[in-house]
């Protein structure tokens, strides 16, 4: 499966990272290794490159490890969440890197394996853990959260207009029988949303499943911590590329990159202060989307938003 996986926007990712990787023994962190498609392309394009691959999913690490076996002497894999990047780099003795790649959201492995419980279109155990060896499941959230907390999760992480109605329906139904399957939850969500609202916007359960997945895996909390750490790890001239697939992720990425691309001199001073200039140069105008050619070759690129930046100033004590 890993060898047949087609990663999103591969050529664009390679092109954006290339200026930081050519003509020297560079280091790239693939913070969301998944099935290793981007990593394989980077290693093939840059013979001196060392790639540090992070993933919380043990199954993904096994699959990508097999895919990247021809480059094993230049690959370092770690079973961890991307907000632990500083600890991984410290353990490897790396004080700085030349590139960081995030390909956020659910991996193809997780979506295509029905038993993982990520897909509302297939009946499966209500799990949704990216690392199935640890932590609460989606069933724990659905069956254990009070109605108000459950509504907050659906509203904040799924941008679900009918969060309160869905949460109330879940609480009523779980008192009869706890939720254990994706199909039962998806059907309840469908029935909780007014018929007029079900006619547009895709599957009615899409937003609820997104919200539960984010809550179970602490995705936004981890990303909020990981982005500044990744920027801090970049050497001068290093580049960061982030692919996100929903507005909450993209908003965090936009804020993190734009915040470091501004001069932080206090307003009202006649000249910029030394050490307060931008740390990053933005490499994209807003968020880039997939071309028609990319969409035809890889339908999963439909919702992708790509942002990238280059490190142009180091803070004191940085690599």
N, C-alpha and C positions, 0 to 999 in steps of 0.2 A: 504493500500500500504506500509506503513512504516513497519508493522510487517512482511511482506513478503520480504522486501529488504535484500539482502545478501551483506554485506560490503566486500571490497577487503582486502585480506591478514589478516583476523581477528586474526588467531592464532599466526602469526608472530608478529603482533602489540602487542597482549597481552603478548607474551613472552619477547619482548624487554622492555616493560614498567614495567613488574612485579617486578623486583628487587628493583625498587624505591618505590613500593606501598605496599609491604607486611609488616605485623606486626605493623602498626601504622595508625592513621587517616590521610591518604594522601589526596592530592588535585591534580586533573588532569584538565587541560583545553583542551576540544575538540574544537579547533578553527574553525572547519568546520563541525558543528553538522550534517547537512543534515537530513537524515531520522532516525538518532540515532542508527544505527546498531553497530558501534564500542562502542558508549557510553553504550548501554545496556549490551554488553559483558563485559566491564570493571566493571560496577556496580555489575553485577552478580558475577564476579570473586573476587571482593574485598569488603566485607561487611562494612568496615569502610571508604570506599572511598567517598569523595565529588567530584562531577563532575560539572565543570563550562562549559556550552555549549554556543558557539557563532554561530550565523548564520545571514547573511544579508537578507535571504529569509523568510518573515513572514509565508508563507505556509509550509516551511520546519519546522519552529519552532512549528507550531501548530501540525503537524503530529508527530514530534519527542516527543513533550510534552505528547501526548497521549500514545505513545509507552513506555515512561519512567515513566508513572504515578505510577507504583508500587514502584518506588524509589524516589518519589517526595520529601521526606524529605532530600534527599542527592543530589538534583539536583538544580542548579541555571542557568537559561537560560537568555540570553541577545540578543536582536535584534540589531546586530551591525556587522561591518566588522572586520576581525581579527586584523587589524592594530590598533584597539582601545582596544586591550587586556589590556594594562597598566591601562587605565581609568576604565575598568570593575573591575579589581582586586582591584584597590584602593577603588572603591565604595563598594566592598564587604569586605574591611578591610583585604585583604590578602597581605602580604608582600613577599610571595614566594610560589611556587608550586612545586610539585614532578614530574609532567609529563606534556608534551604538545604534542598534536597530531594534525597534519594538514593532511587532505585528500583533496587535491586540485582539481581544475577543476570543471566540471559541475556535479551536483548531479543527481541521477537517477530520482528524481522528476522533475527536470527541463528538462532532456532529454525526458522523457516519456510523458510529457504534451505538445502536439503539439502546443497548443495556445501560449506557451512561446516563440516560434520562435528560439529555439536553433538548431533544427535539419534540415539539408538541404534536407532530404529525404521526408519531409512532408510539405505541403503548410500551412502556418500560417502567422499571422502578423509579420512583421520584427521588433521584440522587443529585445530579448536577455538580458534583465535586470534580474539579480539575485534577486534584490529587485524591484519588479514591481511597487512599490509605489513612486519611486523617480528617478530622473536623466534622461539623454538623452537615447533614444532608438537607436537600430542599424539603423533604418530608418532615424533618425536625422543625424547620421554619414554619411550614404551613400548619402543622399540628400543634405547635407550641407557642407561637407568638400571640399575644393579645390582639384583639381586633384593631385597636388604634396603631400599634406598632406595625402590624401587617399592612395596614393601609398606607402608612408612611413609606414603607419599603416599595410598595407598588407605585406610589405617586412619585417618590424621589428618584428611584432607579429605573422605573419603567415609563415614567411620564404618562401614567395611565389616568385618564379623566374620570373613570368610574372606580377608582381605587376603593373608596368607602363601600360601595355596593358589593364589589367582589370580596372584600375582606369580611363583610358581614355574612355573605353567603357561605364562605369557607368555614367560618366559625360555627354556623348553624349545622352544616353538613358533617363536620368532623366530630360533633357531639354524638351523632348517630354511629359513624364509622370513620376512623382515622384515614387520611389520604395516604395511599401507598403507590399509586400509579399516575403516570403522566396523562393517560387518556381520561381518567375521571376528572382530574383537575382541569384539563383543557375544556371538557364538556361543561363543567360548572361555570367556568369563565365565560364561555360562549353564551350560556343562558342568563348570565348576570348583566350582560351588555345589551342595551336597547337595540331592537332589530335595525333601526335606521343607521345606527353607528357601526353595525356589523357589515354594511354593504361596501365599505371602503377601508383601505389601510391594511389589507392582508388579513391573516388569520387573527381572530379576536384574542387569542391567548398569547400572541407574540410578545406584547409588552409585559405581561405578567411573568412569562418564562424568563425574559431578559432580566427583570427586576430580581427574581429569585436567584438566578445564576450569579448576578453581581453581589447580592447579599451573602450567599453561601461562600463565595470565593474571595470576598473582601477586595474586589477588583479595583474599585475607585480609590479606596484607601491606599492600596499597594501602589497604584499608579501615581497618586499624589505625592507619595514619599520617593518613588523611584525616579521621577523625572528630574528633580533638582540634583539628585545623586549622580545620575547619568551625565548631566551637563558638567558637574564639578569634576567628573572623571576624565573629561576630554582634554587632550593635550591641545596646545595652540595649533590651529588648523584642522583639528579634529571635527568630525561631523556627526550629527544625530539625525536619524530618519525615523518617523513614527507613522504607522498605518493604523488608523482607528476606523471603527465601523458603526458607531452611533454617536449621537450628539453630546452625550455626557462625557465620554472619553475625549472627543475632539475639543471640547471646551477646555478641559484641563490641559491638554497639549498646547492649545493656542495661548492660554494664559502663561504657562511655564516658559515657552519660547519667547513670546512677546515681552514678558517681564524682564528677561535677560538681554533683550535687544534694545533696551532703552537706556538713555543716560539718566543716572540717578542723582545728579546734582540737584540740591534743594532749589525749588522755584524762587526766583527773585535775585539770584546771584548773577552778576554781569558776565561771567565766563564759566565754562564747565570746570569742575574740580578734578584734579588728578585722581585717578583711581575710581572715578564714578562713571566712566564711559561705558558704552554697551559691551557686554561680554560675548554676544552672539550676533551674527549676521544672518538674517532670514534668507533662505534659499528658494522659497516658494512664495508666490503671491496668493495669500489665503491658503485654502486647502485645495489640493489638486484631486481630481476625480479620475476614474478610469475612462479610457478612450473607447470608442465603439469597437475597435479591433480587440482591445483587452476584454471587453464585455462578451464578445462573441467567443473568445477562446476560454474565458474563465468567468462564468456567470456569478460566482461568489464575490467578484470584485464590484458588484453593483453599488454597494453602500460604502465603499472605501473612501477615506479622506486621508490624504498624505500631506504631512508637513515636515520640513527639514530646516536645519540651521548649521552654521559653522562657528566654531569657537575662534574669536578674534582678539580676545583679551583674557589673560589669566588673572585670577585673584591672588592675593599675596599668599605664598606658600603652596600654590597649586603646581601640578606637574608641568 
